[in-house]
């Protein structure tokens, strides 16, 4: 009898925890949709995109061509945030997400070649428009799966009726080739719920290495032109 009661108690606690997590997820969804929160993040992304567009014009005046092939922005969905909180071992909590996660807002810059990436990175780091919180060079040091890109976490000042607020924006800078690889990887592996074979993962990883060789060849051709 005692064993049955203990087992029932464990089962009951488990159900309470699941219910509690669902409630926390609902709170994240609700607070994510608040107008002020959305607007602050949108303004931060716009600040970064406007800056990158200015740098593109500067680069064009100097070199005859701009570096932007494509410029886009996004805000993570509540579902994506909950998934990331879970992967990192954080509780399902809105305030924890805002404090701990640097990529709630993101801007992606697709460039034509490698040198353009590092030119833009140097400008961001040195001109003082935004505070650089963190950088990761996945071009020189690709991820284990073959992913390549340059990531910068920026602190963006936003002025409103409450004063100056700072918002974080993750900027991903990559070439056309890197972006094509990332799109293929996402379709085949990254967001698949079914198990992917190690053989297929290795094949996609090799495509990343081939892509890097192609980027170097493109850069050499541009330098010679």
TAPE-V492147 format. One record per run of one state. SS is the DSSP state (H for helix, E for strand, C for the rest). FROM is the first residue (numbers start at 1). LEN is the number of residues. If there is no record, write none. Layout:
ss=[SS SS]
from=[FROM FROM]
len=[LEN LEN]
//
This chain:
ss=[C H C H C E C H C H C E C H C E C E C E H C H C]
from=[1 2 33 35 64 68 76 78 89 94 101 105 112 114 127 131 138 150 161 163 176 191 198 225]
len=[1 31 2 29 4 8 2 11 5 7 4 7 2 13 4 7 12 11 2 13 15 7 27 1]
//
